Amino acid sequence: MTNSSFQSKIVLGLIVILGCFGVAYFYTTPQWTKYSQAKDNLVRKQAEGAQLTQALNAMQVFVGQYETRQTDLAKVNLALPSKNSDLPNLLASLSSLAQASGIVLSNFTILDGNTNDKPAPVHSIQTSRITFSASGSFESFKDFMMRLETDLRLIDADHVTIKADSAEIQYVINLRTYYQK
């Protein structure tokens, strides 16, 4: 009996061990599947997070460039004003250039480039013509024209007439300036 009881204990032990393996197998297989899916999901989410981080960095670079260009916008608006010809600032600029050069400006005539009845198309470049007289030495006039050429505002000198009457020389200057409608 000891032999049969020993055999029955071994068989019972093997059955218990096989039962434990069976329970472990049937319990861990679904858990392992869930673990594998969770691991794959984690890898995908990390890749998406990396893409979002790259997109955020690209967006921050874009915003930084946009903000630096906003500071340049004021300069561009001085060179080519939008919506109107900004004549008060232009006349103030001409006055300061003339004062720095030592000439005197007078007899301003301003003509808007849009003389027809139709309104100008949106975002089109329009012109204003400005005619004025100046008096001073020729060296002062050359200095004024050089300053006018290097001024930020887009200005073309169409025609210059020079008259020598007395000690001072008289100049009649026709300019064309631009603005965006």
C-alpha positions as CSV (number, residue, x, y, z in Angstrom):
1,M,0.0,0.0,0.0
2,T,2.7,2.2,0.6
3,N,3.7,1.8,-2.9
4,S,0.3,2.5,-4.3
5,S,-0.2,5.4,-1.9
6,F,3.1,6.8,-3.0
7,Q,2.1,6.4,-6.6
8,S,-1.2,8.0,-5.9
9,K,0.6,10.9,-4.2
10,I,2.9,11.3,-7.2
11,V,0.0,11.2,-9.6
12,L,-1.9,13.6,-7.4
13,G,1.1,15.9,-7.3
14,L,1.5,15.7,-11.1
15,I,-2.2,16.4,-11.6
16,V,-1.9,19.4,-9.2
17,I,1.2,20.7,-11.0
18,L,-0.5,20.2,-14.4
19,G,-3.6,21.9,-13.1
20,C,-1.5,24.8,-11.9
21,F,0.2,25.0,-15.3
22,G,-3.2,24.8,-17.0
23,V,-4.7,27.5,-14.8
24,A,-1.5,29.6,-15.2
25,Y,-1.6,29.2,-19.0
26,F,-5.3,30.0,-19.3
27,Y,-5.0,32.9,-16.9
28,T,-1.7,34.4,-18.3
29,T,-2.5,34.0,-22.1
30,P,-5.3,36.7,-22.0
31,Q,-3.2,38.9,-19.7
32,W,-0.2,38.5,-22.1
33,T,-2.3,39.5,-25.0
34,K,-3.5,42.6,-23.2
35,Y,0.0,43.4,-22.2
36,S,1.2,43.1,-25.8
37,Q,-1.6,45.3,-27.0
38,A,-0.9,47.9,-24.3
39,K,2.8,47.9,-25.2
40,D,2.0,48.4,-28.9
41,N,-0.4,51.2,-27.9
42,L,2.3,52.8,-25.8
43,V,4.8,52.8,-28.7
44,R,2.2,54.3,-31.0
45,K,1.3,57.0,-28.4
46,Q,5.0,57.8,-27.9
47,A,5.4,58.2,-31.7
48,E,2.4,60.5,-31.8
49,G,3.8,62.5,-28.9
50,A,7.1,62.9,-30.7
51,Q,5.2,64.1,-33.8
52,L,3.2,66.5,-31.7
53,T,6.4,67.8,-30.1
54,Q,7.9,68.3,-33.5
55,A,4.8,70.1,-34.7
56,L,4.8,72.3,-31.6
57,N,8.5,73.2,-32.2
58,A,7.8,74.0,-35.8
59,M,4.8,76.2,-34.7
60,Q,7.0,78.0,-32.2
61,V,9.6,78.7,-34.9
62,F,6.9,80.0,-37.2
63,V,5.4,82.2,-34.5
64,G,8.9,83.6,-33.7
65,Q,9.5,84.4,-37.4
66,Y,6.1,86.0,-37.6
67,E,6.8,88.2,-34.6
68,T,10.1,89.3,-36.0
69,R,8.4,90.1,-39.3
70,Q,5.8,92.2,-37.4
71,T,8.6,94.5,-36.4
72,D,9.6,94.8,-40.1
73,L,6.0,95.6,-41.0
74,A,6.4,99.2,-39.7
75,K,9.4,99.7,-42.0
76,V,7.5,98.2,-44.9
77,N,4.5,100.4,-44.2
78,L,6.8,103.4,-44.3
79,A,8.2,102.4,-47.7
80,L,4.8,101.5,-49.2
81,P,1.9,102.7,-47.0
82,S,-1.3,100.8,-47.1
83,K,-4.9,102.1,-47.5
84,N,-3.9,105.7,-48.1
85,S,-1.0,107.8,-49.4
86,D,0.1,108.9,-45.9
87,L,0.8,112.4,-47.3
88,P,1.2,114.1,-43.9
89,N,4.1,111.8,-43.0
90,L,5.6,112.2,-46.5
91,L,5.5,116.0,-46.3
92,A,7.0,115.9,-42.8
93,S,9.8,113.6,-44.2
94,L,10.4,115.9,-47.1
95,S,10.6,118.9,-44.7
96,S,13.1,117.2,-42.5
97,L,15.2,116.1,-45.5
98,A,15.1,119.7,-46.8
99,Q,16.0,121.1,-43.4
100,A,18.9,118.7,-43.1
101,S,20.2,119.6,-46.5
102,G,19.8,123.4,-46.1
103,I,17.2,124.1,-48.8
104,V,13.7,125.7,-48.5
105,L,10.6,124.0,-49.9
106,S,7.5,125.8,-51.1
107,N,4.5,125.7,-53.5
108,F,3.4,122.1,-52.9
109,T,0.9,120.6,-55.4
110,I,-0.4,117.1,-54.7
111,L,-2.3,115.1,-57.3
112,D,-3.8,111.7,-56.5
113,G,-2.9,109.1,-59.2
114,N,-6.5,107.7,-59.4
115,T,-8.2,110.4,-61.6
116,N,-10.9,108.2,-63.2
117,D,-14.3,107.7,-61.6
118,K,-13.8,103.9,-61.0
119,P,-12.4,103.0,-57.6
120,A,-9.0,101.4,-57.6
121,P,-8.9,97.6,-57.2
122,V,-8.1,96.3,-53.7
123,H,-4.3,95.7,-53.1
124,S,-3.3,97.6,-56.1
125,I,-0.4,100.0,-56.2
126,Q,-1.5,103.6,-56.6
127,T,0.6,106.7,-57.2
128,S,0.5,110.3,-55.9
129,R,2.3,113.1,-57.8
130,I,3.9,115.8,-55.8
131,T,5.2,119.0,-57.3
132,F,7.1,121.6,-55.3
133,S,9.6,124.4,-55.5
134,A,12.9,124.5,-53.7
135,S,15.6,127.1,-53.3
136,G,19.2,126.8,-52.2
137,S,22.7,126.1,-53.4
138,F,23.4,123.4,-55.9
139,E,25.4,121.5,-53.3
140,S,22.4,121.6,-50.9
141,F,20.1,120.5,-53.7
142,K,22.4,117.5,-54.5
143,D,22.4,116.6,-50.8
144,F,18.6,116.8,-50.7
145,M,18.3,114.6,-53.7
146,M,20.7,112.0,-52.3
147,R,18.8,112.0,-49.0
148,L,15.6,111.6,-50.9
149,E,17.0,108.7,-52.8
150,T,18.1,106.9,-49.7
151,D,14.9,107.7,-47.8
152,L,12.8,104.6,-46.8
153,R,9.7,105.8,-48.6
154,L,9.5,104.8,-52.3
155,I,9.8,108.1,-54.2
156,D,10.7,108.6,-57.9
157,A,11.9,112.0,-59.2
158,D,10.1,112.4,-62.5
159,H,11.3,115.8,-63.5
160,V,13.6,118.5,-62.2
161,T,13.7,122.1,-63.6
162,I,16.6,124.4,-62.5
163,K,16.4,128.2,-62.8
164,A,19.2,130.5,-61.8
165,D,17.7,133.9,-61.0
166,S,20.0,135.5,-58.4
167,A,22.3,134.3,-55.7
168,E,20.0,131.3,-55.0
169,I,19.0,128.7,-57.5
170,Q,15.3,127.8,-57.9
171,Y,14.3,124.2,-58.5
172,V,10.9,122.8,-59.5
173,I,10.7,119.1,-58.6
174,N,8.1,116.6,-59.7
175,L,8.0,113.5,-57.6
176,R,5.9,110.3,-57.7
177,T,5.3,108.3,-54.6
178,Y,3.4,105.0,-54.2
179,Y,0.9,103.5,-51.8
180,Q,-1.1,100.3,-51.7
181,K,-4.9,100.7,-51.9
